[in-house]
Amino acid sequence: MSVYRVTEVIGTSPTGWEDAAKVAIAAASRTLRDLRVAEVVEQDVTISESGEIESFRTKLRLSFKYEVPLGAPEWEGEKAKAHA
């Protein structure tokens, strides 16, 4: 049995939404382990005063495997499995 956690991140890029997503995933992977899925939630652009696109932004919902901290109490499902 596995548990996954979900967090949202936003990446930006001057060149496109795909690059913005890659930036967000690369940054998240520096601190999160076992990334599993990246779901695109929203895409938008920032616009300069002159009407030009300044940057592309991609909001991602990332899921990663949840790790129980060392020393944390067991939950009931783990106790039952350990004693089976």
C-alpha positions in Angstrom: 0.0 0.0 0.0 1.4 3.4 -0.9 0.4 7.0 -0.1 1.2 9.9 -2.3 1.3 13.6 -1.5 0.3 16.4 -3.9 1.7 19.9 -4.2 1.4 22.6 -6.8 4.3 24.5 -8.3 4.5 27.2 -11.0 7.4 27.4 -13.5 8.2 30.3 -15.7 10.0 30.6 -19.0 10.6 33.3 -21.6 10.3 30.7 -24.4 7.2 28.6 -23.8 4.8 26.6 -21.6 6.7 23.3 -22.0 10.0 24.9 -20.9 8.1 26.5 -17.9 6.9 23.0 -16.9 10.5 21.6 -17.2 11.8 24.4 -15.0 9.1 23.7 -12.3 9.8 19.9 -12.4 13.6 20.4 -12.2 13.3 22.7 -9.3 10.9 20.4 -7.4 13.1 17.4 -8.0 15.9 19.0 -6.0 13.9 18.7 -2.8 11.2 16.1 -3.5 12.0 12.4 -4.0 10.0 9.8 -6.0 8.1 12.3 -8.2 5.4 10.3 -10.0 3.0 12.5 -12.0 2.9 16.1 -13.2 -0.5 17.3 -14.1 -0.8 20.6 -16.0 -3.4 22.6 -14.0 -3.2 26.0 -15.7 -1.2 27.9 -18.3 -0.9 31.7 -18.7 1.4 34.4 -19.8 2.6 37.7 -18.3 2.4 40.7 -20.6 4.6 43.8 -20.6 3.4 47.3 -20.7 4.0 47.4 -24.5 1.8 44.3 -25.0 4.6 41.8 -25.6 4.7 38.4 -23.8 7.2 38.6 -21.0 7.0 35.0 -19.8 5.0 31.8 -20.1 3.8 30.3 -16.8 2.7 26.7 -16.2 1.1 25.6 -13.0 1.6 21.9 -12.2 0.1 19.6 -9.7 2.9 17.2 -8.7 2.5 13.9 -6.9 5.3 12.1 -5.0 5.5 9.2 -2.7 4.8 10.1 0.9 7.5 9.0 3.3 6.8 8.5 7.0 9.4 10.4 9.1 11.8 8.3 11.2 10.4 7.9 14.7 6.8 8.7 13.7 4.1 6.5 15.2 2.8 3.7 13.1 -0.7 3.9 11.7 -3.2 1.1 12.2 -2.7 -0.4 8.7 1.1 -0.8 9.2 0.6 -2.4 12.6 -1.8 -5.0 11.2 0.5 -5.7 8.3 3.6 -6.1 10.5 1.8 -8.6 12.7 0.3 -10.7 10.0 
